[in-house]
Amino acid sequence: MAHAHIYRPAPKTLTLRPVLEFLKKNVVLAVAFCAAAATAVIVPPDAEYLGYFDVKTLTCLFCVLAVVCALRNIRFFYTMAQRIVRVFRTARLAVLALVYITFIGSMLIANDMALLTFLPLGYFVLHTTGKEKYMAFTFIMQNIAANLGGMLTPFGNPQNLYLYTKFNIPVGEFMSVMLLPFALSVVLITLCCLVFVKADPLTVEGRIRSMPKGKTAVYLALFALAIAIVFRGIPYFIGLIVIPPVIFAMDRKALRDVDYPLLLTFVFFFVFAGNMARIDAVRDLFSGLLEKSTLLFSSLSCQIISNVPSAILLSQFTENWRELLVGVNIGGAGTLIASLASLITFREYAKHNPHRIGGYILRFSAFNFAFLGILLCVMLFAFAL
């Protein structure tokens, strides 16, 4: 008697693809985890680990990111930018507007969020007007503007928020130290746009959508609260009490969209930096290098391990916060890994122009190292006076 064939579904196999995709999108987080794990072998976890974490920095960063995500979800920044860009009628002025919007946006909503918000707008404007030839240049200038524009405010770049809190820097003094490199960056970016983009006529298509007035008003109020917390006008725990519950009630997706990998990156680098500071040989080496030139060494360090981990790590070995602050900001220009924001820009460009990656990297490197060289020379001279 023949046995009936019984169909049994193939067992589900676990795939590493989701993990690999996550790691691909969060390279800096993966590096931070490996660095923390490696140093934890040398300095086993103990009670001192609890002192590594800067809770205020993490809280401020979370509050700002959450409100920015809520504003993005109602297309606030996109709509404001679109209205500004529609005023301009030439490619040169439109590119300048896109770059300036990113520049100003980085001061208000942090550099990576500014790029995530305004790079798509840059693509939209250039694609719909047939000016794709300026795509690489515009993306590179938006990237430089995001990295260097955010240097002026304590919340413009993640490393600023950390150093601002770590050294308890007065707001006025913070901005006065960063004013020269900021002003020089504005001049250099403007000159590049005037020289490399022609005044070709163009029109920007697309209807401007209205935003929900109620949500817009509430989110702007929350944004003002988050900024007040950053500037130490309100205790940071107030932000945790007010901001997450309000956003949860009005837009749960905004809380899901928060860049939690960035927050985890900070956590792991806090562990890494704390452990490195407890290793005598490392402490002696870094202290000696920073004593020779904190500005030079910190900006060069960014080229290898990026600006956020450089700020966290090197702050353990020097009290010269002025040169360290400038160094990890201008050091965001340079290699693709000098700033997380640069990887965001590269990923966005590659999505639209997968066959032009090589040319993009060459132009990116040329402009970024030129900016880094000029800013570094000027600031080394300024600090030597």
Helices and strands as residue ranges (DSSP letters): H 17-25, H 27-42, G 47-51, H 55-73, H 76-85, H 91-109, H 111-128, G 132-134, H 135-149, G 150-152, H 158-166, H 171-196, H 213-230, H 236-250, H 252-257, H 260-276, H 280-292, H 294-305, H 307-314, H 321-330, H 340-352, H 357-384
